[in-house]
Each structure stands twice: as C-alpha cells, then as structure tokens.
Amino acid sequence: METQEDGKDGEGVDANEIEAYFVRKGRFTAGTETRYTPSIICGESTHQHLAEGFVIGMRFHSAPVIRLADAKPFHLGHAGKADGRWRLYAFAPAEHPASSTAKIQTLCEFLAESANSPIRKYTPECLDIDAVFDVRAIFQQSHRDLALEDMPGFLLPRKGRYDLIDYEKIFCADLKSGQDIFTLRGIDREQGCLIIVRPDQYIAHVLPLDDHQALASFFDGFMLPQR
C-alpha cells in the first residue's frame, strides 16, 4: 500500500494534494461552476462592478443576513425556493430608506405603479403581487437602526386568501457576526445595485438600482404581457 511519503517521492498519490484539489474545485464538483454566456435571459457584464461577488451567468452565491421584521439570522439564498419565480434582490445604498428620494423608494414606486413595470406587465391580476417576481430588499444598516414603518409599502405586500402582510421581504446586513453581505459579495456601497436571479437560481443580470428602463427592457425581451 502506498503512503503519503510514497506520493512525495513521485511513486504514489499525496492525500493532502488530493484534498487541496477538491477544495479548489469544490464548486465544480458540486455542479455550481457552470457559467452561462449572454443571451436573452442572461445580460452583459456592463454593470458587473456594482456586485463583483454576484457574477452574471453563475449560480447565486448566498450569504448571511438579518430579517428586519424579527431580527432573525437568515441566509439570503434560502429565501429563494424552487417555485418558478424570478428574484429581484435590491441592495440599497447607505442612504436612509425613509427619504422620498431614496433609490429603494423610487424603485418600489416604479415596480408598483409604472405601466412599464415588469410586475404590472407580467403578473396576472388574479394572483398575488409576487407570484411571478419575488422582490427582496437588503440594507447596509443594522436592523436596530431601521423601522418597518419607514419601508416602502411595496415591500410589505398583502397576500393570500386572508390578505395578510408578508414581513419576509426586507433584510439587513449581519453586522454583529462580521459577515456583512455587502463586503462578502463586493456590493457597491455608494450606488447599491439590483440583482436579477432566474428561477433556476442563476444570476441573469446586475443593474444600477435606479436604471428602471434597463430593468423593464430586460424582461420585455422574452416575456409576454398578461391578458
């Protein structure tokens, strides 16, 4: 039987080298190293610098966050289930969300009210507002520094048979653990960004948070308006 020492002499296999190789290639062996090229459902890398850790065309790489409503630690990737919906993750800049000019406010106004909003265009009126597009917001501030009443109403939708409020759309960075998602995933803190994730959990696009036209145009390229 060959040993680790045999491997070092070139006559066997070094177990440490094998282990190191599998660690380096972990995403490949797990089947998550696939990267899609630009297409009608995978955008160009024009704004990739806004989120260097969320690579367009690759699997959405989760990170810890804190849910604002109940201060519960959460993994953002676990919010997206295999239910056929598109995900829109809005990473807000450092500005306070209560301001009427805050980017998260204007984005939510566009999504809720504009005739060009993909949510208004492609969600059947008989379904919940998030039946096709699941919008989540992530803030840089601690959950102790934000209040639900300052959030856009669009992020607190009423849903279901009993018209109950969904409190699970808003998250904050996990500052206590030192695992700040904005740092871990290279999110531009000054501008924020919008991450579009396909139903298969692969990243379709990275866009500026306030480029509403680019958001609308992306979905106009392959979706059909509701009848």
C-alpha positions as CSV (number, residue, x, y, z in Angstrom):
1,M,0.0,0.0,0.0
2,E,1.4,3.3,-1.0
3,T,1.7,6.0,1.6
4,Q,1.7,9.8,1.7
5,E,5.5,9.7,1.8
6,D,5.5,7.5,-1.3
7,G,3.5,10.2,-3.0
8,K,6.0,12.9,-2.2
9,D,8.7,10.7,-3.9
10,G,6.6,10.6,-7.0
11,E,5.6,7.0,-6.7
12,G,2.2,7.4,-5.2
13,V,-0.6,9.9,-4.5
14,D,-0.3,12.6,-1.9
15,A,-3.6,12.6,0.1
16,N,-3.1,16.3,1.0
17,E,-2.8,17.3,-2.6
18,I,-6.0,15.4,-3.4
19,E,-7.8,17.2,-0.6
20,A,-6.5,20.6,-1.7
21,Y,-7.6,19.9,-5.3
22,F,-11.1,19.1,-4.2
23,V,-11.3,22.2,-2.1
24,R,-10.1,24.4,-5.0
25,K,-12.6,22.7,-7.4
26,G,-15.4,22.4,-4.9
27,R,-17.9,24.5,-6.9
28,F,-17.2,22.4,-10.0
29,T,-17.7,19.0,-8.2
30,A,-20.9,20.4,-6.6
31,G,-22.2,21.3,-10.0
32,T,-22.4,25.0,-9.4
33,E,-19.4,26.2,-11.5
34,T,-21.5,26.5,-14.7
35,R,-21.4,30.0,-16.2
36,Y,-23.9,31.0,-18.9
37,T,-22.9,33.3,-21.7
38,P,-25.0,36.4,-22.6
39,S,-28.4,35.7,-24.1
40,I,-32.0,37.0,-23.8
41,I,-32.1,35.7,-20.3
42,C,-28.5,36.5,-19.3
43,G,-27.3,40.0,-19.5
44,E,-24.0,41.6,-20.4
45,S,-21.4,42.4,-17.7
46,T,-21.7,46.2,-18.2
47,H,-22.5,46.8,-14.6
48,Q,-20.8,43.8,-13.0
49,H,-18.6,46.2,-11.0
50,L,-21.6,47.0,-8.8
51,A,-21.6,43.5,-7.4
52,E,-18.3,41.7,-8.1
53,G,-19.3,38.7,-6.0
54,F,-22.5,38.1,-7.8
55,V,-21.2,37.0,-11.2
56,I,-23.7,37.3,-14.1
57,G,-24.3,33.8,-15.6
58,M,-23.3,31.9,-12.4
59,R,-25.2,30.4,-9.6
60,F,-26.5,32.9,-6.9
61,H,-24.0,32.7,-4.1
62,S,-25.8,33.1,-0.7
63,A,-24.6,35.0,2.3
64,P,-25.9,35.7,5.9
65,V,-28.4,38.5,6.5
66,I,-30.8,39.6,9.3
67,R,-34.5,39.7,8.7
68,L,-35.7,43.1,9.7
69,A,-39.2,42.1,11.0
70,D,-37.9,39.8,13.7
71,A,-34.1,40.2,13.8
72,K,-33.8,36.5,12.8
73,P,-30.4,35.5,11.2
74,F,-31.1,34.1,7.8
75,H,-29.3,33.0,4.6
76,L,-30.4,35.2,1.7
77,G,-30.2,32.3,-0.7
78,H,-32.7,30.3,1.4
79,A,-35.4,33.0,0.6
80,G,-35.5,31.8,-3.0
81,K,-37.2,28.5,-3.3
82,A,-37.6,26.3,-6.4
83,D,-41.1,27.7,-7.3
84,G,-40.6,29.1,-10.8
85,R,-40.4,32.7,-9.7
86,W,-37.9,35.4,-10.7
87,R,-36.0,37.0,-7.9
88,L,-35.1,40.7,-7.7
89,Y,-32.7,41.5,-4.9
90,A,-32.4,45.2,-4.3
91,F,-29.2,46.1,-2.4
92,A,-29.7,49.6,-1.1
93,P,-27.0,52.3,-0.8
94,A,-26.2,53.7,2.6
95,E,-28.9,56.5,2.4
96,H,-31.8,56.1,4.8
97,P,-34.8,54.4,3.2
98,A,-37.3,56.7,4.7
99,S,-36.3,59.5,2.3
100,S,-38.7,60.1,-0.5
101,T,-35.7,60.3,-2.9
102,A,-34.0,57.1,-1.7
103,K,-33.3,54.7,-4.5
104,I,-35.2,51.9,-2.8
105,Q,-38.2,54.2,-2.6
106,T,-38.2,55.2,-6.3
107,L,-37.6,51.6,-7.4
108,C,-40.6,50.4,-5.4
109,E,-42.7,53.2,-6.8
110,F,-41.7,52.2,-10.3
111,L,-42.4,48.5,-9.7
112,A,-45.8,49.2,-8.1
113,E,-47.1,52.0,-10.3
114,S,-45.4,52.3,-13.6
115,A,-47.0,50.9,-16.8
116,N,-43.5,49.8,-17.7
117,S,-43.1,47.8,-14.5
118,P,-42.4,44.1,-15.3
119,I,-44.5,43.2,-12.2
120,R,-47.6,45.1,-13.6
121,K,-47.0,43.9,-17.1
122,Y,-46.4,40.2,-16.5
123,T,-48.3,39.3,-13.2
124,P,-51.9,38.2,-13.8
125,E,-54.3,40.4,-11.8
126,C,-55.9,37.3,-10.1
127,L,-52.6,36.3,-8.5
128,D,-50.6,37.7,-5.6
129,I,-48.3,40.6,-6.4
130,D,-45.2,38.4,-6.0
131,A,-46.5,35.4,-7.9
132,V,-44.1,35.9,-10.8
133,F,-41.5,38.3,-9.4
134,D,-40.3,38.0,-5.8
135,V,-38.7,41.3,-4.7
136,R,-36.4,41.5,-1.7
137,A,-34.5,44.4,-0.3
138,I,-31.2,44.3,1.6
139,F,-30.0,47.3,3.6
140,Q,-26.5,48.2,4.9
141,Q,-27.7,49.4,8.3
142,S,-28.2,47.3,11.3
143,H,-31.7,46.0,12.0
144,R,-31.7,48.1,15.1
145,D,-31.3,51.3,13.0
146,L,-34.3,50.7,10.7
147,A,-38.0,50.5,11.3
148,L,-40.7,48.7,9.3
149,E,-42.9,51.7,9.1
150,D,-40.1,53.5,7.1
151,M,-40.2,50.9,4.4
152,P,-42.0,51.2,1.1
153,G,-45.4,49.6,1.3
154,F,-44.5,47.5,-1.8
155,L,-42.1,45.5,0.4
156,L,-44.9,44.7,2.8
157,P,-47.4,43.3,0.4
158,R,-50.8,41.8,1.5
159,K,-51.2,38.3,0.1
160,G,-53.2,35.2,0.1
161,R,-56.7,34.3,1.0
162,Y,-56.7,36.3,4.2
163,D,-54.9,39.3,2.8
164,L,-52.1,39.0,5.4
165,I,-48.9,41.1,5.3
166,D,-45.7,39.4,4.2
167,Y,-43.0,40.5,6.5
168,E,-40.2,38.5,4.9
169,K,-39.1,40.8,2.1
170,I,-36.7,43.0,4.0
171,F,-33.2,42.2,5.3
172,C,-30.2,43.9,6.8
173,A,-26.5,43.2,6.8
174,D,-25.4,40.8,9.5
175,L,-23.0,43.3,11.2
176,K,-22.7,41.5,14.5
177,S,-21.2,38.4,13.1
178,G,-18.8,40.3,10.8
179,Q,-20.3,38.6,7.8
180,D,-21.6,41.8,6.0
181,I,-23.1,40.6,2.7
182,F,-22.1,44.0,1.1
183,T,-18.5,43.2,1.9
184,L,-18.6,39.5,1.2
185,R,-20.2,39.9,-2.2
186,G,-18.4,43.2,-3.3
187,I,-21.6,45.3,-3.4
188,D,-21.0,49.0,-4.3
189,R,-22.0,50.7,-1.1
190,E,-22.4,54.1,-2.7
191,Q,-24.7,53.1,-5.5
192,G,-26.2,49.8,-4.5
193,C,-27.5,47.5,-7.2
194,L,-30.3,45.3,-8.4
195,I,-29.5,41.5,-8.8
196,I,-31.9,39.6,-11.1
197,V,-31.9,35.9,-10.4
198,R,-33.6,33.4,-12.7
199,P,-35.9,30.7,-11.5
200,D,-33.0,28.2,-11.8
201,Q,-31.1,30.3,-9.2
202,Y,-28.6,31.6,-11.8
203,I,-27.8,35.3,-12.0
204,A,-29.4,36.9,-15.0
205,H,-28.3,40.4,-14.6
206,V,-26.7,43.1,-12.4
207,L,-28.2,46.6,-12.9
208,P,-28.0,50.0,-11.3
209,L,-30.8,50.3,-8.7
210,D,-32.2,53.4,-10.5
211,D,-32.0,52.2,-14.1
212,H,-35.7,51.3,-14.3
213,Q,-35.7,51.3,-18.1
214,A,-32.9,48.7,-18.3
215,L,-34.9,46.5,-15.9
216,A,-38.1,46.9,-18.0
217,S,-36.2,46.3,-21.3
218,F,-34.6,43.1,-20.0
219,F,-37.9,41.4,-19.3
220,D,-39.6,42.9,-22.4
221,G,-37.1,40.9,-24.4
222,F,-38.7,37.5,-23.6
223,M,-41.9,37.8,-21.6
224,L,-45.4,38.3,-22.8
225,P,-47.8,40.8,-21.1
226,Q,-50.7,39.4,-19.2
227,R,-54.0,39.3,-21.0
